Amino acid sequence: MKLCRLVIGSWLVLMSLAATAAKDEAGYSRYLTTLKQEAVAQGYNETWLEPLFAKMQFRPTVVKADKNQPEQKITLDSYLASRVPDWKVAQAVKLLQQHKSLLQEIGQQYNVQPRFIVALWGNESNFGKLQGNFDVLSALSSLAYEGRRETLFKKQFFAALQILKEGHIKPDKLTGSWAGAMGQSQFMPTSFLHYAVDYDKDGRKDIWGTPADVFASIANFLSSEGWSDQYTWGRQVILTNGYDAEHEGLAAANMAPLSTWHTRGVRRYNGQPLPDLPLPASLIMPDGEKGRIYLVYNNFHTLMKWNRSRYFGVSVGYLADRINKGE
């Protein structure tokens, strides 16, 4: 039996290596020919496409990054310590003041509190400092060519072509993360087409270098996906009266008014009663009952549409709370 498992395991390794080896420059070149044909069929001018496709290169590093995304092994506490260090909070507070007038104007227009715009900005790109330097077209075409998620990455590839066609950025400046996330807001190309805003009215939706466009694009995403500036994102809580968190989770069926959570035994982190507000909330425990426990509101559900990681959502809320306190 052990020998059989060893043989099967060796065979699977060899098959995997063969599949990886098969994804080479020649195969990628043939794949680009097919992609170009599809682009022409979608109405893109072949002459316009030529220089774009000529500069695309197979990027095995992005394929490797996609295949080897690390499994979550850290706790929420360690995640928050790395994502929301004191220096980032201090910088966020400073930048909120620096762009105060613009952020307030955009916040009022989109009904989004400025501190959450800044918190997302800081979480996604360290306030524009870490935008990624991968050529987006090369990265997306390489990931589509790899094949495991071809439909997804082809959709993003053609959205990136549309961004270039509309003239929002020059081809040599279209850079981003290994997965194709772009600019200071780290929008995927399809998100750019849906939510990016030309707030300064210069004819380009510049999420790479124009603060007004970056802030408005972030706010437009949140507003479009159900954000309300009447409430915050959630609060850390404790469980009392033997409540076993039976209704934990973000499913709609688990949402209940704060009064219901109070009856079940949920209290503020300091042990005091929950606010007396007709506000529906969900109970989440990213690390289980022994970790941090939160009641989160509809705005947190909106953050889940930005990034489905509960750790990410909590980190945005946590940074926004610290910005609000100014520390």
N, C-alpha and C positions, 0 to 999 in steps of 0.2 A: 504493500500500500504506500509506504514511504517513497519507494522508488518510483511508483506511478505518479505521485504528487510532484516529485522532483522533475520527472520528465515533462509533465504538463506545465509546471512552472517555468522550466527552461524554454519550452516551446512558446509560451506566452511572451516571455522576455524577447525571444528572437523575433516573434511577429511584431512586437512593439517597435523593436529597433529597425526592422525592415520597413514598417510603415513610416517611421521618422525619416529614414534614409530616402524613402521614395519622394519625400517632399523636398525637392531640390530646386535650384535656379531654373533648370530647363522646364520642369513641370510648372513652376510659377509663371514663367514666360508664356507658356501655352494658356495658362489660366487667365492671364491678363488679356490675351487676345479675345477670349470668350467674354470677359468683363467689358471690354471695349465695344464688342458687338452688341451686348445688352444695352450699354449706354447709348449707342447710336439708335437702337430701336426705341429707346425712351425719349428720343428727340434731341440728344446732345449732338452738336456739330462735330464731325470727325476731325476737322482741322483744328478745332479748339482743344479736342481731347489729346491730340498727338503729343504735344510737349509734356502734358501732365503724366501720361502713361510712360513716356520715355524716361522720366526721372524716377519712377517707382522701382523699389528694390525689395527683394525678399528679405524679411527680417525674422530669422529663426529665433532671435532673442524674445520677441513678443509672443511667439508661439510657446516657447519654453515658459515664459512668465504666466501665460494663461493656463498651461497644464499643471504648473507647480505652485498655484496659489496656496499659501500656508493655511492649514486648518487652525481654527481658533483655539488657542491654548492658554490665553491670558485671561485674567479676571477683569471685571468691569473696573475695579479700583485701579489696577495697573494700566488699563486702557485710558482711563480719565487722566491719570498722572502723566501719561505720555502725550495725549492729545490736548490737554488743557493745563499745561504747566503755568506757573505764575508769570513767566515772561510773556507768554502769549496773551494772558489776560491783561497785563499792563499795556501791551501793544494794542490790543483791541479797544481798550478804554481811550487810549491816545488817538487812535484813528477815528473812533466815533466822534470825538470832539473836533478833530481836524476836518471831517466831512459832515459836521452836524447839520448845517443848513440844507445841504443836498439830500442827506439821508432822511431828514424830517419831511422834506417836500415829497420825496418818493414814498416814504412810509405812509403819509396821508393819502396820496393818490391810490395806493394799492392796499391800504388797510393792513399794513404789516409793520410791527414795531421795529425801529431801526436796529435795535440790539440783536435781533434774530438775523437780519441781513448781514450784519458784521460777523456774527457767530458762524454762519454758513460760509462766508468768505474766508474766515480764518481756518475753519476745518478743512475746506476743500483745497486751498492753495497757499495756506500761510500768508493770506492777504496779498496774493498775486505773485509771491516769490517763487513758488514751486508749481509751475504750469505743465511741466513735461517738455522734453525736447525731441520726441519721436515725430517723424514725418507721418501725419495722420493717414494720408492715402496709402502709404506703404504699409503701415501697421494694420490698417483695416483690411486691405487686400490680402496681406499675409495670413491674417486670422481667418478670413473667409476661405482662402485656399487650403488651409490646414483641414477644414472640413467638419469638425465636430459641431460647430455652431455657424455653419455657412450662411444660413438664412438671416440670422441676426446681424452678422457682420457685413453681409452684402447690403442689407438695408441701411446700415450706418454709412457704408462706403458711398452709396448713391446719394444719401443726404449730404455727405461732405462735398460731393461734386456740385450739388445744388447751391451750397453755401458759396462755393467759388464762383459759380455762374452768376449769382446775385451780386457778386463784387464786395462782399463783406470783409474779405482779407485776401492778400496776395498768396499765390500758391506756395512760395518759399517760406511764408510765415505761418502756414497752416500746420502747427505743431501741437502736440498734446501728450497725454500719457500713453503707455504701451497699448492700452485698450481703446484709445481714440477719444478719451475725454479731453475737452479743450478749454483753454482760457482760465481766467481767474475764478470762474464759477464751476469749471470742470464739467460742462455740459457735453453729453454725447451729441453727435450731429443731429439726430432726430429731435432731441430736446431743444437744441439751438433753434431749429426751424419752428418749433411750437412756441417757445417761450422767450427767446432773445428779443431785446428791445433796443431800438435806436433812439435812446432818450434825448441825446443832444442834437438830433435831427440833422446829422451830417451825411446821411445817406447810407451809413454802414452800422451794422449791429456789432460793435467792437467789444467783445467780452475779454479780449486779450490785453487791451491797454487803456480803455476809457472808463474811469470809475463810474460815471453816470450810467453808462450802458450796463456795466457789471451789476451795480446795485439794483437797477430797474429790472434787469433780467431775472435776478434772484427773487425779487419781490413779485414779479409777474408769475413766476412758477408757483410760489406759495399761494398767492391770491387765486390763481386759476384752479388750484387743487383743493380749495376750501378753507384757507387760513382765515382766522378772525383775530383782529387786534383787540377784541373785547376781553380776551382771556389769554392766559399764558400757555405753557406746554404741559405742565404737570407738577407733581411734588413728590418728594421722598416721604414714605409713610412707614408705619409699623403695624403689625397684626396683633390684636388682643382678643380676649374672651375665647381663646381656643380656636379662632377661625383658621381653617386649613387652606385658605387660598383656592377653594374649589372652583371659583369663577375666574381664575387667572387666564390672561390671553387677550389678544387684540381682535378676536372675532367679534363681529357686530352683536352676536347673541350674548356676549359677556359684558357689554357696556351697561352701566346702570347709573342712576343719579347718585350724587354724593351722599344723600340721606340714606340710600340703601347700603352703600359701603360702610357708613357709620353704624348702621344697625348690625351689620355683619361683624363689626369689631375692628374696622380699619381706623387708624388715628393718624394725626400729623406725626412727624418724626419726633417731636418733643412730647408726644403723648396727649396733646390737646385735641379737642373735637375738630372734625373737618369743617371747612367753611359752609355756612348755611346758604348754599346757592343751588339753583335748579340746573346743575351742570352734569352732563353725562361723562363718565370716566371709565377707563379700563385699568385693570390691575396687571402689572407686569413684574416679573422677577427674572431679570436677565441671567443671574447666577444661581437661581433657586432660592429657597427660603432662607438660606444662610447668608445670602448676599444682599445687596441693596434692593429695596422693594419700592415701587412707584405706583401712584395713581396718575394716569396720563389722560389728557383731554384730546379733543378732536384735532388740535394743532399737531399733536404728536403723530396722529394717524397721517396727517399731511406730510410730515417729515419722512414717514415710511415710504411715501411715494417718491421721494427724492433718493433715499437709500434705505433698503429694507433691513439693514442692520439695527437692532435695538441699541447696541453699543453706540453706533453713530448717532442715532436720534437723541439718546441721553446726553452724549457729549456736546451736541449742539445746544440743548436746553441748559445744560450745566454751565457752558461758557456764557450763554445769554444771561443767566442769572447772576453770574459773577460780574459781567459787564454792568448790569443794572445796579449792583452794589458798589461798583467802582473799585473792585479789589479782586 
